[in-house]
């Protein structure tokens, strides 16, 4: 068999996947790779299907030991020469927030779901002082950095696809515009009669 799934009895909701990488030319023995999936059997079956598809298309990459945190630190050093000091400082601040949440995940095993959960959690508990979440715009900045860094990782042959492509980062909210009623406009102009700006307010409010 090219691959199969084994449920780990001592760890509920944990499955192991074993796939065959073919024969080792040097030894003539078959090589295998094991993966661990947290979730349901359906999740494990989906992961197995993805791995077999990667083997069929030649896009499979053997899991490496480099974590996302290690990669982001190295990536920032590589791109700093093309960044302004202010942008570089901003990237460093974002990476310091990302690493405690995603930094231990091996780069080659990072999934869109990992990033999506990070975006969601950041909106509610993303502040370093624990006082609430980050704004949608700030979380989108985190996504932009991750997408760029992972795109470079793909270009450098470290990963086969960019997991950030399959995520849905929050969109910055549009501030509501409060429109004054006719009575509010008249009351405002009456209050402005003795301010010296009555003519200016009148022009903007009633002549526009």
C-alpha positions in Angstrom: 0.0 0.0 0.0 1.1 3.5 -0.8 -0.3 4.8 2.5 -2.5 3.9 5.4 -4.0 5.4 8.6 -3.6 4.1 12.1 -5.6 5.4 15.1 -3.4 6.0 18.2 -5.4 4.3 21.0 -3.7 6.2 23.8 -4.4 9.6 22.2 -8.0 10.1 21.4 -8.6 12.2 18.3 -5.0 11.5 17.0 -4.2 9.5 13.9 -0.9 8.4 12.4 -0.4 8.3 8.6 2.3 6.2 7.0 3.2 6.7 3.3 5.7 4.9 1.1 8.3 7.0 -0.6 9.5 4.2 -2.8 12.8 2.2 -2.7 16.0 3.7 -1.6 18.4 3.3 -4.6 21.4 2.7 -2.3 19.9 0.0 -0.1 17.0 -1.3 -2.2 14.7 -1.0 0.8 11.4 0.9 0.9 11.4 4.2 2.7 8.5 5.4 4.7 7.4 8.7 6.3 5.1 9.1 9.2 2.7 12.0 9.9 0.5 12.8 12.9 -3.0 14.3 12.4 -5.0 15.8 15.2 -8.8 15.6 14.6 -11.2 13.1 13.1 -10.6 10.1 10.8 -12.0 12.2 8.0 -9.3 14.8 8.7 -6.6 12.0 8.5 -8.1 10.7 5.3 -8.0 14.2 3.7 -4.4 14.6 4.8 -3.5 11.2 3.3 -5.2 12.1 0.0 -3.2 15.4 -0.1 0.1 13.6 0.6 -0.6 11.0 -2.2 -1.5 13.8 -4.6 1.8 15.5 -3.8 3.7 12.3 -4.5 1.8 11.9 -7.8 2.5 15.4 -8.9 6.1 15.6 -7.7 5.3 18.4 -5.3 5.9 16.4 -2.1 8.6 17.7 0.2 9.9 15.7 3.1 9.1 17.4 6.4 12.1 19.4 7.7 13.1 20.3 11.2 13.0 24.1 10.5 10.0 25.7 12.4 8.0 28.7 11.2 9.6 30.7 13.9 13.1 29.9 12.9 12.3 30.5 9.2 10.7 33.9 9.9 13.7 35.1 11.9 16.0 34.0 9.1 13.7 35.4 6.4 13.7 38.9 8.0 17.5 38.9 8.0 17.5 38.1 4.3 15.0 40.8 3.3 16.0 43.6 5.7 18.4 45.1 3.1 15.4 45.8 0.9 13.3 47.4 3.6 13.2 50.8 5.1 14.2 51.0 8.8 10.6 51.7 9.8 9.2 48.8 7.8 11.9 46.4 9.1 11.0 47.5 12.7 7.3 46.9 12.0 8.0 43.4 10.6 10.1 42.5 13.6 7.3 43.6 15.9 4.8 41.4 14.0 7.0 38.4 14.0 7.4 38.7 17.8 3.7 38.4 18.1 3.4 35.5 15.6 6.1 33.2 17.1 4.4 32.5 20.4 1.3 31.2 18.6 2.7 29.6 15.4 6.5 29.5 15.8 6.8 25.8 16.9 5.0 24.4 13.8 7.4 22.9 11.3 7.5 25.1 8.2 6.6 22.2 5.9 3.6 21.2 8.0 2.0 24.7 8.4 -1.7 24.5 7.2 -4.2 27.2 6.2 -6.2 26.2 9.2 -3.3 27.1 11.5 -3.2 30.6 10.0 -6.9 31.1 10.0 -7.2 30.2 13.7 -4.4 32.6 14.4 -6.2 35.4 12.7 -9.4 34.6 14.6 -7.7 34.4 18.0 -5.8 37.6 17.3 -9.1 39.5 16.9 -10.2 38.5 20.4 -7.0 38.0 22.5 -4.2 39.3 20.3 -2.8 42.1 22.5 0.5 41.4 24.2 -0.9 42.9 27.5 -3.9 40.5 27.3 -6.4 43.4 27.1 -8.5 42.4 24.2 -7.9 41.7 20.6 -6.1 43.4 17.6 -8.0 45.4 15.0 -8.9 43.8 11.7 -6.4 46.1 10.0 -3.6 45.0 12.2 -4.4 41.3 11.8 -4.4 41.9 8.0 -0.9 43.3 8.3 0.1 40.1 10.0 -1.4 38.1 7.1 0.4 40.3 4.6 3.8 39.6 6.2 3.1 35.8 6.5 1.9 35.7 2.9 5.1 37.4 1.6 7.4 35.3 3.8 5.7 32.0 2.8 5.7 33.0 -0.9 9.5 33.4 -0.6 9.7 30.0 1.1 7.9 28.5 -1.8 10.2 30.3 -4.3 13.2 29.0 -2.4 12.0 25.4 -2.6 11.3 25.1 1.2 7.6 24.4 0.8 5.4 23.2 -2.1 2.6 25.7 -1.7 1.7 28.9 0.2 -0.8 28.1 2.9 -1.7 31.7 3.3 -3.3 31.6 -0.2 -6.1 29.5 1.2 -7.0 31.8 4.1 -9.5 34.6 4.6 -8.0 37.4 6.7 -10.3 39.9 8.2 -11.2 43.0 6.2 -10.8 46.4 7.9 -14.2 47.7 8.9 -15.7 50.7 7.2 -16.6 53.5 9.7 -20.2 54.4 9.7 -21.1 57.9 8.6 -23.6 59.8 10.8 -25.8 62.1 8.7 -27.4 65.0 10.5 -31.2 65.4 10.3 -32.8 68.6 9.2 -33.6 69.6 12.8 -30.0 68.9 13.9 -28.7 71.0 11.0 -30.9 74.0 12.0 -30.0 73.6 15.7 -26.3 73.5 14.8 -26.6 76.7 12.7 -28.5 78.5 15.4 -25.7 77.6 17.9 -23.1 78.8 15.4 -24.7 82.3 14.9 -22.3 84.0 17.3 -19.1 82.0 16.5 -17.9 84.0 13.5 -18.1 80.8 11.4 -21.8 80.9 10.7 -21.4 81.7 7.0 -18.9 79.0 6.4 -21.0 76.4 8.2 -24.1 77.6 6.3 -22.3 77.2 2.9 -21.1 73.7 3.7 -24.4 72.4 5.2 -27.1 74.0 3.1 -25.4 74.9 -0.2 -23.5 71.7 -0.9 
